Every structure is written in structure tokens, then in C-alpha cells.
Amino acid sequence: MADEVKPETTENTEIVEAGKVSQWLTNNGFEHQALERDKQGVEVIKVAPNFLLPICTALYAYGFNYMQCQGGYDVGAGDELVSFYHLIKVSDDASHPEEVRVKVFLPRDNPIVPSVYWIWKTADWQERETYDMYGIIYEGHPNLKRILMPEDWVGWPLRKDYISPDFYELQDAF
């Protein structure tokens, strides 16, 4: 039973059973934490920012060749920001692809995480949108700049502590 992965615990001391991907990562020496599965039953793992690239590279080699979605969210005003990645194994059995969600929790005062652009090119605009709305900095991204808001916009509009300005300047609107 040396190869058996012990269940991880979350902050609220719930026992979470490690899934197939989590067990594979553990057996191969990749540090992470298994979180509760999402509502669709997709396995979710928590990764430290400095382990994101090695783990994503390993997951790509394991067969997760498609990044369906990358995004971010704000846990709450004053709390952490999260960068998440929904990965899929695209194979001949397209009716039931294997899926995993990777989450990286970041401090809101310095939210820096490596870009996965060099693994999955689909991260290009998705990381830019997350940067634009939440201010998460993706180190190594080839063109990290605002994509939805004007370049001179101050603040991160989807953060829960964001205060909307009283007015909007419409420059070059016509």
C-alpha cells in the first residue's frame, strides 16, 4: 500500500479523496493538494505558484493536451485571488474525455504566477483577460497587456474591492 495516496484535507478539515490525476502526481513526486470535486465531478487540484509550470508540463505529458478554459476569480474582498485552468485529454473517446481543474491561490497584494502560454497557446488571450480584470500577473507571457479595458485604466474591475469611478471619459468614441 505504499503507492496509495492518502486523502488530503482542506482548510475546513474535510477529508477529500484523491482522484486519479492527484494520485498520479503524488506517485511522480509533484507537490499539490487535492480539493473537493466540482459539481460536475471534475477533479480539482490546488498548486503553489512555483509548482504550476512543472505540474502543467507533467499533465501535458500525461495527455492533457487541451486547455479548455483559463480564468480567475476573487475569493472575497481582502482575500486571495485564484487563477484556474480547466484541462482536458482529447482522445479518440471524445464522448467522455478525462478532465482536471488546476487552481493557484495568490495573495492579492502581489498576484504573480507563471504563464502557461508556452504549454497551451490558448492561454494567450485568456491570461490577458484575467490580467485585465483581476490584475493577476502572468510572468513569461509574450504580450501581457490590457485586452478589454483601455491601457490607461486604473484598477481591476472584477475584484470585489474595486470601486467604480464616478465618470467615464469617452476619448476617441467616434
SVG drawing of the C-alpha trace seen along z (x, -y; Angstrom):
<svg xmlns="http://www.w3.org/2000/svg" viewBox="-23 -62 32 64">
<polyline fill="none" stroke="black" stroke-width="0.4" points="0.0,0.0 3.0,-2.3 1.6,-3.6 -1.8,-4.5 -2.4,-8.2 -3.7,-9.4 -6.7,-11.7 -5.8,-15.4 -7.6,-17.8 -8.9,-21.2 -8.9,-24.3 -12.3,-23.4 -10.8,-19.9 -13.0,-18.0 -11.3,-14.8 -11.0,-14.8 -10.4,-11.6 -7.5,-12.0 -8.6,-11.3 -6.7,-9.6 -4.8,-12.7 -3.8,-13.6 -2.6,-10.1 -0.5,-10.1 1.0,-13.5 1.8,-12.2 3.3,-9.0 5.6,-11.1 6.7,-13.4 4.6,-16.5 3.5,-18.6 -0.1,-19.6 -3.3,-19.3 -6.5,-17.5 -9.6,-19.7 -13.2,-18.7 -14.5,-17.8 -16.7,-20.4 -20.4,-20.0 -19.9,-18.0 -17.5,-15.6 -14.3,-17.1 -11.2,-16.6 -9.7,-19.8 -6.2,-20.2 -4.5,-23.1 -1.0,-24.0 1.5,-26.5 2.5,-29.2 6.1,-28.0 5.0,-24.4 2.5,-25.4 4.8,-25.0 6.3,-21.7 2.9,-20.3 1.3,-21.6 4.2,-20.3 3.7,-16.9 -0.1,-17.0 0.6,-17.8 2.9,-14.8 0.3,-12.7 -2.1,-13.5 -3.9,-16.7 -3.3,-18.3 -6.1,-20.8 -6.7,-23.8 -10.4,-24.4 -10.5,-27.4 -8.3,-29.6 -9.7,-32.3 -9.7,-33.9 -11.9,-34.9 -11.7,-36.8 -12.4,-34.8 -13.5,-37.9 -12.6,-41.5 -9.2,-41.2 -8.9,-37.5 -6.9,-35.7 -7.2,-35.7 -7.4,-32.5 -6.1,-31.6 -7.7,-28.4 -7.1,-26.1 -9.6,-23.5 -7.6,-20.8 -8.9,-18.0 -7.5,-14.9 -8.6,-15.0 -8.5,-11.5 -10.5,-9.0 -13.1,-8.7 -14.5,-12.2 -17.7,-11.4 -16.1,-11.0 -12.8,-12.9 -10.8,-13.0 -10.8,-16.4 -9.0,-18.1 -9.1,-21.6 -5.9,-23.2 -6.2,-26.2 -3.5,-28.5 -4.3,-30.7 -2.5,-34.1 -2.1,-36.9 -4.0,-40.0 -1.1,-42.4 1.3,-40.5 -0.6,-38.1 2.2,-36.7 2.1,-33.3 4.0,-31.8 2.3,-31.9 1.3,-28.5 1.3,-30.1 4.3,-28.0 2.5,-24.8 -1.0,-25.7 -1.2,-28.6 -4.9,-29.0 -3.7,-30.7 -2.7,-33.8 -5.9,-35.9 -7.4,-34.1 -4.4,-35.1 -4.6,-38.6 -8.3,-38.8 -7.6,-37.6 -4.8,-40.1 -7.1,-42.9 -10.0,-42.1 -8.2,-40.9 -4.6,-42.1 -3.0,-38.7 0.4,-39.0 1.4,-36.0 5.2,-36.0 6.7,-35.0 3.5,-35.8 4.7,-37.2 2.2,-40.1 0.6,-40.8 -1.4,-43.9 -5.0,-45.0 -7.3,-43.5 -10.8,-44.7 -10.1,-47.9 -8.2,-51.0 -4.5,-50.8 -4.6,-53.7 -7.5,-52.2 -6.8,-52.3 -7.7,-49.2 -9.0,-45.8 -12.8,-45.9 -13.8,-42.3 -12.1,-42.4 -14.6,-42.5 -12.9,-45.5 -12.9,-47.6 -14.6,-51.0 -16.1,-52.1 -15.2,-55.6 -18.0,-58.3 -17.5,-59.1 -16.1,-57.6 -14.1,-59.6 -15.0,-58.8 -12.0,-59.5 -12.0,-58.6 -15.6,-57.4 -16.5,-58.5"/>
</svg>
